[in-house]
Amino acid sequence: MIVSNLYYLPQISWFKEVIHEHEITLEQHDNWQKSSFRNKTVIAGANELQTLSIPIIGGREQKTTYKDIRICYTDRWQQVHLTAIKSAYSSAPFFEHYVDYFSPFYEKKTEFLFDYNFELLQLCFKLLKTERKILRTDDYKKEIPDALDIRNSYNTKKEIFKPSKSYIQVFSERQGFQPNVSVIDLLFNEGPETVKYIMDLK
């Protein structure tokens, strides 16, 4: 079993860590932390890496548990995110095959960020065609015996993971290979080969 935080459309490196585990437990009772990927993801845009952030009610400095963080819909962030994704990947080989699975997440209004990310993660594993038992913690424990604990291993200030192999990205000829972006980059570019790519990473 592996225990991890839950992120918004996680990075490829996160899937590398969990892909060989059949049971994944997601921490929902820890305190909210700013500068994390809980409400951020990174995609390879036309000119540079682009960070997509989900605004939260109360701002990023608040002190509450992750499971109680509510999404703010005052700004039209859903339209901004979907437009950015379409702009970045509309010419990717498998864009048309997968985009309709993600589009509903940019229309409905899920109240809690954890629930939103949880449903997105379930979709990602479905599209990877690899079944996983995904659980939520019942309470917070500093140490979890007999579990691989990777909580807090990923934040926006840590060094970017360098994968052992590259793949063709939409704008790679213009700006080179962009490593460790969101898993949707792999899905749109590699399609059914995504899970094999992740499993083969060193």
N, C-alpha and C positions, 0 to 999 in steps of 0.2 A: 504494500500500500504506500502511496505517496500523498503527502499533504502539502497544499499550495494555496497561495492567494489566487483570487480570480481576477482576470484582466479583460479589458475591452478588446475583442478580436486579437488575441495574444500573438506575440512574436513567434517566429519560427523556432527560436532557441527554447522557448517554453514547451512547445510541442515535442521537441527533441528530448526534453527531460522526462516527459510523461508518457510518450507514445508506447513504451514497452511495458507500462503498468496497466493491469486490468482493472484496478480500483483506484479512483482518484477522489480524495476528500478535499473539499474547498473550505477555507477558513472564512467564516462570515461574522465571527464575534470579536475580531481584533479591532483596535481603534483605527479610525480613518487616518490615512497618511497622505499628505500632499507629495508632489513630485513622484508619483507612482503611475503605473500603467493601468490602474483600476478604472480610470475614466479617460484614458488616452490610448491611441494607437497610431502607428506610423505607416504611411504608404509611400510608394515610389511615384512621385508626381512627374510631370513633364520636364520640369526644370530643376527640381530639388526634392529632397525628402519632405513630406508634408505631415505634420502632426494634427490629428483630428481629436478634439477634446469635447467631452460631454459636460455641459455646465451642471452644477449641482446646487440645490437650494441651501442657502446658508454659507456658501463660499468654501474655499479649500482649507481654511484655517480652523474649521469647526472641530469640536472634540465629541465624537460619537462613534458608535460601532458601524462597521461597514454595512451591515445588513439594514441599518436604519437610514442610510443616505438616500435622499430623494432626488430624482432628476428634475432639473428646471427646464420648462418649456417656454419661457418668456421669449427667448431668442429662437430663431428658426434654424437651430443647429442640425436638425434632421435633414432638412433640405440641403444645407451646406455640405454635410457629410456625404450624402448620396450623390450630389453633383460632383464632388471631388473624386469619389470612387469611379463614377462613370467617366469623368474626364481622364483619369489615370489609366483605366483598364478597358475602355470600350473597344479598343482594337486588339485586346489580348485574345489568344486562340479560344479560350473557354469562357469568355465573359458572358456570352448569351446563354450558355448552358447553366450558369450559376446565379446570375444577377437577380433573377426573380425569386430566389430563395431568401435573399437578403433585403430586398426592397420593402417587404412588410414591416421590418424593424424600424424603418424610417418614416412610417406612417402612423403606427399605433403609439399610444402614450403609456408606457409602463411606468408605474409609480416609483419603484425602487431600483437603484442602479444594480444591486447584486442580482436581482431577478432578471433584469434586462441582459446582463452579461452571461448569466447562467443559461438562458435560453439560446443566446447566440453561440455559446460554446457547445451546447448540445447539437445545434445545427452543424457546426464545423465538423464534429465527429461523425455526424450522419453523412455529410458530403465526402468525408475521408473514407467512408465505408469501413470503419473500424469501431466495433462496439466497445464501450467502456462503461463501467459502473461508476457513476458520478454522484458523490454524496456531499452533504453539508455538515459542518461541525455542529455539535449540540451545545457546546460551550467552549470557552477559550482555555487552552492548556498551553503553558509555556513550553513544555516538553511532551512529545507524544511517542511513547515507547513503540518499538518495532515498526516505525514508519520512517520513510525517507522524507525529511522535512526541508522543503525548499521555499517556505514562506519568506517573503521579503528579499528574495534573490534577484528580483527584477525591479529596477526603478529607472527614472529618466536620467539619472546622473552617472550610471555605471557604464563601463566600457562596452562597446558594441561587440557582440559575439561574432566571430569570423567563421562561417561554415566551411567545411572541408571541400565543398564543391559549389560551383555556381550553376545557374540556369539562365535561359534567355528571358529577359524582362522587356517590357514594351519599349522603354527608352534607354536600354543598355548601350546602344550605339552612340547616343548623345552624351550620356553622363556616366557610363561604366556600370558595373554591377553594384547594386545596393543591397548589402547583406542584412539579414535579420529584421526585415520589415514584417508587417502583419501577415498572418497565414493566408489572408485573402489574396495576397500577391502571388503566392504559390498556386493557389487554387485556380485563379484566372489564367495564369501562364502555363501551368503544368497539368491541370485537370486531374484525371485519374492517376497520374504518376506522382501526385503530391505525397501520398502516404509513403510510397517507396523512397522518395527523396529524403523525407524526414527520418525514416528508419535507418537509412544508410549513412546518416551524418555521424561524424566522429567527434 
